[in-house]
Amino acid sequence: MASTNGTNGADVKKDFKPLGERPPLRSPYVGVPDFLSNVSNFKIIESTLREGEQFANAFFDTAKKIEIAKALDDFGVDYIELTSPAASEQSRKDCEAICKLGLKAKILTHIRCHMDDARIAVDTGVDGVDVVIGTSSFLREHSHGKDMDYIHRSAIEVIEFVKSKGIEIRFSSEDSFRSDLVDLLSIYRAVDKIGVNRVGIADTVGCAGPRQVYDLVRTLRGVVHCDIETHFHNDTGCAIANAYTALEAGATHIDTSVLGIGERNGITPLGGLMARMIVADRDYVRGKYKLEKLRDIENLVAEAVEVNIPFNNYITGFCAFTHKAGIHAKAILANPSTYEIVNPADFGLTRYVHFASRLTGWNAIKSRVDQLDLSLTDAQIKECTAKIKQLADVRSLNVDDVDSIIRQYHFNVKTGSNTPLLDAVGRNEIDAETLLKKAHANGNGNGVNEEAAKCC
Amino acid sequence: MASTNGTNGADVKKDFKPLGERPPLRSPYVGVPDFLSNVSNFKIIESTLREGEQFANAFFDTAKKIEIAKALDDFGVDYIELTSPAASEQSRKDCEAICKLGLKAKILTHIRCHMDDARIAVDTGVDGVDVVIGTSSFLREHSHGKDMDYIHRSAIEVIEFVKSKGIEIRFSSEDSFRSDLVDLLSIYRAVDKIGVNRVGIADTVGCAGPRQVYDLVRTLRGVVHCDIETHFHNDTGCAIANAYTALEAGATHIDTSVLGIGERNGITPLGGLMARMIVADRDYVRGKYKLEKLRDIENLVAEAVEVNIPFNNYITGFCAFTHKAGIHAKAILANPSTYEIVNPADFGLTRYVHFASRLTGWNAIKSRVDQLDLSLTDAQIKECTAKIKQLADVRSLNVDDVDSIIRQYHFNVKTGSNTPLLDAVGRNEIDAETLLKKAHANGNGNGVNEEAAKCC
């Protein structure tokens, strides 16, 4: 399981810390050394310009490809993978152009296991070539129609050729999780013996579950000495979890694309992987990647492929750090770690405590009162909260509505007046006072239930 | 590990089939009986009307709640979970209203571990009460401030009370994956002995990885006899994978919401879970849930909370069944299973083979020629494909562009004329003929590289 030319063998050891040096346990699962795991030592092969080009909406011209490549390089990805130069003449030229940029990231291109493609690829100036061939019975029958003997022979020919040019070579199967295990291990061992830099496992159809991934990667880790790259499609929602589990099992490289764009609904998203990995090793992730650039890169790519950032996107989605239920808000205000495993500040973002709903609580309103620089006692804030909750029970409130109610309540308290809170939301043409009276009549005037909106 | 009042014990056995009766193996991982796994026997607790109400944008009035509850019931979810009736007066009334609908799904409400809330809950007519209390040191310190002894005592009091009313009772910890394991197992065993229907594990902050989930659920499976419910937030991208892994470890119930809406970026989405589970057991999932209704339910909820369906949404995202790279298209046209693990027809949807890009191939164009009811030889289709790829290298093409080129090419072939393909895209004010000449001058006129746009 030692790695000769990869990063696996050397670095898992450095992760081990004697008991005295380890940080205090946060959970029963943290702090036990795992020599197989690379969650604190992984590399990203960023494939927005290859897998991402296979996204339905993607058309990247040369200038856009260069802009994306530079942004990814600045972010700190280890590799940038490009569409095969054999795909089209412009693809070849773009590949050459990006190789000439002098980026810190290594440039790869992704080709069929075929000498024609390999010859074109090595002439572009890339730092490495990713070779792939379908090994499942599905693909052997319906795609290229070749048997395993042919796959072995052509793999060896292409690998020897690329190696002779002095650049990196990866050999990957396609649809690995529907391939015969013995066939897979046999070809991986053969190419490892020739001396590939990496072998690749690909869940091409997005069928694999995390435990399958762990089993296959761990098994492979015992068969080859080289690095292990993994590529996960997200059709069944496991692309991030599978990448993480692959690292736990000894994989060294993860394929990503910005927003996960790729064939069908795509692959492991760069941002989602960052969310996952920063929880595993914040220092490693923050030390290596410019996380505060994530939002800009996502906006760049989203605009290029004409999609909106999904509302529920990892980290950068509009509500990723929004807390709504009363009890969440209360605890978040006391200590953000209660309901946040990722710190938004690590990504240059801020949290938002939602307070304009019937699920709100007096702690959230108290925080808002402070933000508005008003002064109310806790008892007054609780009364004001009760009024807000009653109104929010009847219709959707926005921040301005709640601010108006708070200000009006504050004004009444301070001046001893009894101006109806109706005025506070009068612009919405809803008779708030009547609504409030109705709510009182329903017997919900007894105190505040901010924690009753319970959640987990 | 036997289940006395749950579904686990009885049904794992029925999943076992003697070797002779098992379907042919599709991979090394399929077909080995796993007595612990419930992937073929799970229940859904649908929480759009509880967790989903905690989504930043959510405000459901009574009519909308009823509409959503009916749609979920029609879809076939086993349980519908509602916001605590203690949260607000309208929440209580809505809970009563939904209980009176006479749905097939059981109605639950979700409350704090507190007698005040329990008394209100049991009077609404619900079929069961989900009780929750924070057990992590974070929540014990910063949220409710209670110690484990207090939690034990209040849990027992509330559980005995709810049981005395003859309805279902679940006891869940909150933030389970940052709670002390011994504390957790101790309280779960205690409430199991009293006779709860389910215990719940909640990854409240979305920090858990699949292997942690497997370990904790499997451990718990050995400690309690009752059913095990699980609730996973998606902050770090593992909510679907964790749900799946929990079922593998013996969990019986999964919490979902439509589109995953909930606190922050939400929980396991109903649609995403369907995608995952149909791969595990298509017959079970199709037999139990009206999958063809998924899109309508998602649209209903998306409209109610004013979000767009994410471009990369599971199953219903616009590109979930779109195939673009040439080699994908070739194989998909021969056999959809090559690059699809989920059959779109199971959800009343169709696949789309993208052919208007430089990554296209002649198999995709041949398929389009057939759809247009035109007649061309393979050699002619290859030549036409080369022209399309050259043009697509220069700018983004849409379906109309490509159809025009195909039709013009077909016209030229059939009439012996040589009308420039320029006309085909003339409406776009781009000089296609010049572009084609330029592309030819670049030496890319030699055959078709439909498979060179390789991918996995």
Interface residues (C-beta under 8 A of the other chain):
Chain A: R26 S27 P28 Y29 R50 E51 E53 Q54 F55 A56 N57 A58 F59 D61 T83 S84 A86 A87 S88 E89 Q90 S91 H110 I111 R112 D117 V132 G134 F138 L139 E141 H142 S143 H144 S172 E174 D175 F177 R178 S179 D180 L181 A202 T204 V205 G206 C207 G209 P210 R211 Q212 Y214 D215 H231 N234 D235 T236 G237 C238 A239 I240 A241 N242 Y244 T245 E248 L259 G260 I261 G262 E263 R264 N265 G266 P269 G272 L273 A275 R276 V279 A280 V307 N308 P310 F311 N312 N313 Y314 G317 F318 C319 A320 F321 T322 H323 K324 A325 G326 I327 H328 K330 A331 A334 N335 S337 T338 Y339 E340 I341 V342 Y352 H354 S357 R358 L359 K389 Q390 A392 D393 V394 R395 S396 L397 A439 N442 G443 N444 N449 E451 A452 A453 K454 C455 C456
Chain B: R26 S27 P28 Y29 R50 E51 E53 Q54 F55 A56 N57 A58 F59 D61 T83 S84 A86 A87 S88 E89 Q90 S91 H110 I111 R112 D117 V132 G134 F138 L139 E141 H142 S143 H144 S172 E174 D175 F177 R178 S179 D180 L181 A202 T204 V205 G206 C207 G209 P210 R211 Q212 Y214 D215 H231 N234 D235 T236 G237 C238 A239 I240 A241 N242 Y244 T245 E248 L259 G260 I261 G262 E263 R264 N265 G266 P269 G272 L273 A275 R276 V279 A280 V307 N308 P310 F311 N312 N313 Y314 G317 F318 C319 A320 F321 T322 H323 K324 A325 I327 H328 K330 A331 A334 N335 S337 T338 Y339 E340 I341 V342 Y352 H354 S357 R358 L359 K389 Q390 A392 D393 V394 R395 S396 A439 N442 G443 N444 N449 E451 A452 A453 K454 C455 C456
